[in-house]
Amino acid sequence: MESEVARFWGLLEPAGHALLESAGNVRGYETGAVICHQGEPSQHVFVVRSGLFRVTATSSSGNEKVLAVRGPGDIVGERSAVDGLPRSATVRALGQASALVVQPLRFTELCKRQPHIAWAVLTVVVSRQRDADRQRIQFSGTATQRVAAVLLDVALHRGVGSAGAVALSQEELASTAGTSRESLVRVLRLLREQGIVSTGRRRIDILAPDRLYELVG
C-alpha cells in the first residue's frame, strides 16, 4: 500500500478541474466492476470521484497481489495514456464508485497544452515511484498504517465495500501487518475510539473503510 502519495485532483487549480471535466464523462460503477484489465490495450484515464478502487496485478504464476487502493482525487491509468503500452494492472470498484473517464487523445492534448495538468501528472508518477522504492527496501510505515493497509487489503478480497466484517484473529492480523501483538492492541484501540472499527472474537467490523484509506494514504 502507498503512503503520502499526492492526490492528482488536489494538485490542480479550478481551471484544471474544469478542463478535465469538459474533456470527459463521469461514470458510475457497481461493486466488483472492472474499469480496466491487466494486459489490455485501452488507454482511457480515470479520475476517481467517489468510492474506492482496488488495483491488482497477476504474476505469470497466477498469483494476484493488491498494489494499491485508489480513492477520491486519485488518477488511474495515466501511464498507458502516456506511453501507449498495455495496462499493467486490473482495477475494480470496491462498492459503488464513480470516476471521470477521459479519452486518451483528449488527455494527452490537455497535458501538452496545459503545463499545470502535465505537472500534476508528473508529481503523482514521481510520488508513487518513490513510495514503491521505499517499499522495496523495507515494509515501511507506522504500525497504524500497516494495520490499516492489511484491513483494507483483506476487506477488498472479501468484497467489503462500505461496511462489513473481516474474520481475522489478532495474531493473524499482527503477523500479516508485521507488528507485535502489543502494538496491534494499541492500534485497534485507537481505531475503535475513532469509530473506524469494532472488534469481537476473531472478528473485526470495518465501520468506515474511507477512514482506513485516509490512514494508509
Phi, psi and chi 1 to 4 in degrees:
 res  aa     phi    psi   chi1   chi2   chi3   chi4
   1 MET       -  156.4  -65.5  -70.1 -178.4      -
   2 GLU   -94.9  156.3  -64.8  174.3  -45.0      -
   3 SER  -133.3  135.2   58.3      -      -      -
   4 GLU    54.4   42.0  -60.2 -176.9    2.0      -
   5 VAL   -91.7  135.7  174.4      -      -      -
   6 ALA   -61.5  139.0      -      -      -      -
   7 ARG   -91.0  122.5  -54.0  -75.8 -179.8 -130.8
   8 PHE   -54.9  -51.3  173.2   71.9      -      -
   9 TRP   -61.4  -35.9 -161.2 -109.4      -      -
  10 GLY   -71.7  -15.5      -      -      -      -
  11 LEU   -83.9  -10.5  -63.8  171.1      -      -
  12 LEU   -98.3  151.7  -61.9  174.9      -      -
  13 GLU   -83.1  165.2  -61.7  -65.4  -28.7      -
  14 PRO   -52.4  -34.2  -29.8   37.3      -      -
  15 ALA   -63.2  -38.7      -      -      -      -
  16 GLY   -67.5  -38.5      -      -      -      -
  17 HIS   -59.1  -45.7  -64.4  164.0      -      -
  18 ALA   -63.9  -41.3      -      -      -      -
  19 LEU   -64.1  -43.6  -73.8  169.1      -      -
  20 LEU   -67.5  -41.6  -79.0  164.6      -      -
  21 GLU   -63.7  -34.7  -72.6  171.9  -21.7      -
  22 SER   -74.8  -19.8   65.9      -      -      -
  23 ALA   -91.1  -11.0      -      -      -      -
  24 GLY  -137.5 -172.0      -      -      -      -
  25 ASN  -134.3  142.9  -62.8  -69.0      -      -
  26 VAL   -85.1  129.5  176.2      -      -      -
  27 ARG  -122.3  145.1  -62.2 -179.5 -173.6  173.0
  28 GLY   -98.7  150.3      -      -      -      -
  29 TYR  -134.1  138.4  -60.6   93.3      -      -
  30 GLU   -85.8  167.8  -62.5  -62.8  -37.5      -
  31 THR   -54.2  128.7  -58.6      -      -      -
  32 GLY    84.3   -5.4      -      -      -      -
  33 ALA   -63.4  137.2      -      -      -      -
  34 VAL   -96.1  124.2  176.9      -      -      -
  35 ILE   -94.6  -20.7   66.0  172.2      -      -
  36 CYS  -161.2  147.0   60.5      -      -      -
  37 HIS  -106.1  141.8  -70.6  -87.4      -      -
  38 GLN   -57.1  131.5 -178.8  177.6  -13.4      -
  39 GLY    90.7  -12.6      -      -      -      -
  40 GLU   -79.5  156.2   71.6  179.2   12.6      -
  41 PRO   -84.6   -1.4   30.9  -36.0      -      -
  42 SER   -60.1  148.6   68.7      -      -      -
  43 GLN  -131.5   19.0  -63.4  166.1   10.5      -
  44 HIS   -63.7  151.6  -72.1   79.7      -      -
  45 VAL  -109.5  139.3  174.7      -      -      -
  46 PHE  -120.9  134.6  -53.8   86.6      -      -
  47 VAL  -116.7  116.1 -178.8      -      -      -
  48 VAL   -66.0  128.5 -177.6      -      -      -
  49 ARG  -102.2  -39.0  -58.8  -58.5  -65.2  -88.6
  50 SER  -152.3  155.9   65.3      -      -      -
  51 GLY    80.0 -169.1      -      -      -      -
  52 LEU  -128.4  150.9  -58.6  174.6      -      -
  53 PHE  -128.9  137.0  -70.0   85.7      -      -
  54 ARG   -96.7  131.5  176.3 -178.0   64.7  174.3
  55 VAL  -108.6  120.2 -176.9      -      -      -
  56 THR  -130.9  155.6   63.7      -      -      -
  57 ALA  -132.5  141.9      -      -      -      -
  58 THR  -109.6  127.8  -57.2      -      -      -
  59 SER   -77.7  171.6   66.8      -      -      -
  60 SER   -62.6  -22.7   57.0      -      -      -
  61 SER   -86.0   -3.2   61.3      -      -      -
  62 GLY    94.4    3.0      -      -      -      -
  63 ASN   -81.3  131.3  -64.9  -40.9      -      -
  64 GLU  -100.4  134.7 -175.9 -177.8   63.6      -
  65 LYS  -124.9  135.4  179.2 -179.3  179.4 -178.9
  66 VAL   -79.0  118.5  176.5      -      -      -
  67 LEU   -89.6  -36.1  -57.6  179.0      -      -
  68 ALA  -167.1  165.4      -      -      -      -
  69 VAL  -122.8  125.6  179.4      -      -      -
  70 ARG  -106.0  137.1  -57.1  -70.8 -176.4 -135.3
  71 GLY  -127.4 -172.0      -      -      -      -
  72 PRO   -51.0  128.8  -29.8   38.2      -      -
  73 GLY    97.6  -16.2      -      -      -      -
  74 ASP   -78.9  148.3  -77.8  -31.0      -      -
  75 ILE  -101.3  142.4 -172.1  171.1      -      -
  76 VAL  -131.9  135.1  177.3      -      -      -
  77 GLY    87.0   12.3      -      -      -      -
  78 GLU   -68.4  -30.0   73.2  -73.3  -14.6      -
  79 ARG   -67.7  -42.4  -72.9 -167.4  -62.7  178.5
  80 SER   -64.6  -33.1  -70.3      -      -      -
  81 ALA   -68.2  -32.4      -      -      -      -
  82 VAL   -81.8  -47.7  171.5      -      -      -
  83 ASP   -99.9   -8.2   61.5   21.3      -      -
  84 GLY    75.0    6.3      -      -      -      -
  85 LEU   -84.5  161.9  -64.4  176.9      -      -
  86 PRO   -60.8  161.0  -24.4   35.3      -      -
  87 ARG   -60.4  138.3  -61.1  -70.3 -170.2 -172.9
  88 SER   -93.3   -5.7   59.4      -      -      -
  89 ALA  -155.0  164.1      -      -      -      -
  90 THR  -101.4  139.1  -64.3      -      -      -
  91 VAL  -124.1  123.8 -177.1      -      -      -
  92 ARG  -122.8  149.6  -65.4 -178.0  178.7   86.9
  93 ALA   -77.6  136.3      -      -      -      -
  94 LEU  -103.7  103.8  169.3   60.6      -      -
  95 GLY    74.7 -172.4      -      -      -      -
  96 GLN   -71.1  136.1  -70.2 -168.4  -27.4      -
  97 ALA  -150.3  168.5      -      -      -      -
  98 SER  -145.3  157.1   64.8      -      -      -
  99 ALA  -150.8  148.6      -      -      -      -
 100 LEU   -82.2  119.8  175.2   65.9      -      -
 101 VAL  -104.9  122.2 -176.0      -      -      -
 102 VAL  -117.4  131.0 -176.7      -      -      -
 103 GLN   -60.5  142.9  -65.0  -87.5   -9.3      -
 104 PRO   -59.1  -41.3   17.3  -30.8      -      -
 105 LEU   -65.5  -40.3  -71.2  178.6      -      -
 106 ARG   -63.7  -40.0  -62.8  -68.0  -58.8  -82.9
 107 PHE   -65.9  -46.6 -178.2   73.6      -      -
 108 THR   -65.8  -36.2   53.2      -      -      -
 109 GLU   -62.5  -42.6  -73.3  173.0    1.6      -
 110 LEU   -62.2  -42.1  -78.6  175.7      -      -
 111 CYS   -64.3  -36.9  -72.5      -      -      -
 112 LYS   -72.4  -35.0  -69.7  176.1 -179.3  177.9
 113 ARG   -94.3  -20.0  -63.4  177.3 -178.1  177.1
 114 GLN  -123.0   93.7  -55.6  -67.1  -27.3      -
 115 PRO   -56.4  -31.9  -24.6   34.8      -      -
 116 HIS   -67.7  -31.3   60.1  -73.7      -      -
 117 ILE   -72.7  -43.4  -65.7  178.6      -      -
 118 ALA   -61.6  -38.5      -      -      -      -
 119 TRP   -66.9  -37.8 -174.9 -104.0      -      -
 120 ALA   -62.9  -42.4      -      -      -      -
 121 VAL   -62.3  -46.2  174.0      -      -      -
 122 LEU   -61.6  -40.7  178.9   60.5      -      -
 123 THR   -60.5  -43.0  -60.4      -      -      -
 124 VAL   -65.3  -46.1  170.2      -      -      -
 125 VAL   -61.1  -45.6  170.3      -      -      -
 126 VAL   -65.2  -41.9  170.4      -      -      -
 127 SER   -61.9  -43.8 -178.0      -      -      -
 128 ARG   -66.1  -37.5  -71.1  176.2  179.1  173.7
 129 GLN   -67.0  -41.7 -175.2   59.1   55.4      -
 130 ARG   -61.4  -41.2  -75.4 -173.4 -179.7  -82.4
 131 ASP   -64.0  -42.2 -170.3   78.7      -      -
 132 ALA   -63.0  -39.0      -      -      -      -
 133 ASP   -62.4  -42.2  -70.4  -17.7      -      -
 134 ARG   -63.1  -40.4  -74.4 -165.8  -62.9  -89.5
 135 GLN   -68.2  -30.0  -70.2 -172.7   31.0      -
 136 ARG   -69.2  -29.9  -82.0 -165.9  -71.0  -91.7
 137 ILE   -75.8  -44.8  -65.2  172.1      -      -
 138 GLN  -160.3  162.6   64.3 -179.7   35.8      -
 139 PHE   -79.6   90.8 -172.6   22.8      -      -
 140 SER   -88.6  177.7   59.6      -      -      -
 141 GLY   106.1  158.1      -      -      -      -
 142 THR   -72.3  167.5   65.5      -      -      -
 143 ALA   -59.8  -38.1      -      -      -      -
 144 THR   -63.6  -44.0  -60.7      -      -      -
 145 GLN   -64.4  -40.9  -71.8  172.7  -38.1      -
 146 ARG   -67.5  -43.0  -64.4 -160.7  -59.2  -88.4
 147 VAL   -64.6  -43.6  170.8      -      -      -
 148 ALA   -61.1  -40.1      -      -      -      -
 149 ALA   -63.9  -43.0      -      -      -      -
 150 VAL   -65.6  -42.9  171.5      -      -      -
 151 LEU   -61.4  -41.8  -73.5  174.8      -      -
 152 LEU   -63.9  -44.1  -90.4  177.1      -      -
 153 ASP   -59.4  -50.0 -172.5   -0.7      -      -
 154 VAL   -65.0  -41.0  174.6      -      -      -
 155 ALA   -61.6  -38.6      -      -      -      -
 156 LEU   -62.7  -45.2  -72.0  165.3      -      -
 157 HIS   -66.7  -27.5  -76.9  -63.1      -      -
 158 ARG   -88.1   -7.2  -56.1  -79.7 -166.3  -73.3
 159 GLY    79.4   23.0      -      -      -      -
 160 VAL   -83.0  111.5  177.3      -      -      -
 161 GLY  -104.2  -38.9      -      -      -      -
 162 SER  -118.9  -40.6   55.3      -      -      -
 163 ALA  -162.0  149.5      -      -      -      -
 164 GLY   166.7  178.1      -      -      -      -
 165 ALA  -104.6  143.7      -      -      -      -
 166 VAL  -117.3  123.3  171.9      -      -      -
 167 ALA   -87.9   87.7      -      -      -      -
 168 LEU  -135.4  136.6  -85.6  179.7      -      -
 169 SER   -80.1  163.3   68.3      -      -      -
 170 GLN   -64.6  -34.3  -69.1 -168.7    1.4      -
 171 GLU   -63.8  -44.4  -69.3   78.2    8.6      -
 172 GLU   -63.9  -42.8  -68.9  168.5  -26.9      -
 173 LEU   -66.3  -43.2 -179.8   54.1      -      -
 174 ALA   -62.8  -42.7      -      -      -      -
 175 SER   -63.7  -45.4  175.0      -      -      -
 176 THR   -66.4  -36.4  -54.5      -      -      -
 177 ALA   -82.7   -6.1      -      -      -      -
 178 GLY    67.3   41.6      -      -      -      -
 179 THR  -136.6  165.7 -170.7      -      -      -
 180 SER   -78.3  160.4   67.4      -      -      -
 181 ARG   -64.9  -33.6 -165.7  171.2 -175.3  -80.7
 182 GLU   -64.3  -43.2  -68.8   74.0   17.9      -
 183 SER   -65.4  -39.0  -67.1      -      -      -
 184 LEU   -62.0  -43.1  174.6   65.9      -      -
 185 VAL   -58.4  -42.2  169.8      -      -      -
 186 ARG   -65.2  -41.4  -71.2 -165.8  -64.4  -90.0
 187 VAL   -65.6  -45.5  170.3      -      -      -
 188 LEU   -62.9  -37.6  -70.5  178.0      -      -
 189 ARG   -62.0  -42.6 -178.4  169.6   61.3 -115.2
 190 LEU   -62.5  -43.5  174.0   65.7      -      -
 191 LEU   -66.1  -36.7  -63.5 -179.8      -      -
 192 ARG   -66.0  -43.7  -74.8 -164.0  -57.7  -91.2
 193 GLU   -61.5  -30.4  -69.2  172.0   -9.4      -
 194 GLN   -89.5    1.7  -64.9 -178.2   -2.7      -
 195 GLY    73.3   22.5      -      -      -      -
 196 ILE   -88.9  -36.0  -62.3  174.1      -      -
 197 VAL  -139.4  163.1  -55.6      -      -      -
 198 SER  -129.2  154.5   64.3      -      -      -
 199 THR  -127.8  151.5   59.1      -      -      -
 200 GLY  -146.9 -166.3      -      -      -      -
 201 ARG   -69.7  117.5 -178.5  175.6  176.4   79.7
 202 ARG    48.2   39.3  -69.2 -170.0   61.1   86.0
 203 ARG  -153.0  131.3  176.0 -171.6  177.2   96.9
 204 ILE  -126.6  116.7  -60.9  172.4      -      -
 205 ASP   -90.4  121.4  -75.2  -71.6      -      -
 206 ILE   -88.3  113.6  -62.1  175.3      -      -
 207 LEU   -93.8  -28.1  -52.3  176.8      -      -
 208 ALA  -143.6   79.1      -      -      -      -
 209 PRO   -59.5  -31.3   17.2  -29.5      -      -
 210 ASP   -62.4  -35.1  -74.3   -8.5      -      -
 211 ARG   -68.7  -36.2  -63.8  -77.1  -58.4  -76.4
 212 LEU   -61.8  -43.1  -77.0  177.9      -      -
 213 TYR   -59.5  -40.5  171.6   74.5      -      -
 214 GLU   -64.0  -38.5  -69.3  170.0    3.1      -
 215 LEU   -65.4  -39.5  -71.2  173.4      -      -
 216 VAL   -71.1  -43.2  173.3      -      -      -
 217 GLY   -91.6      -      -      -      -      -
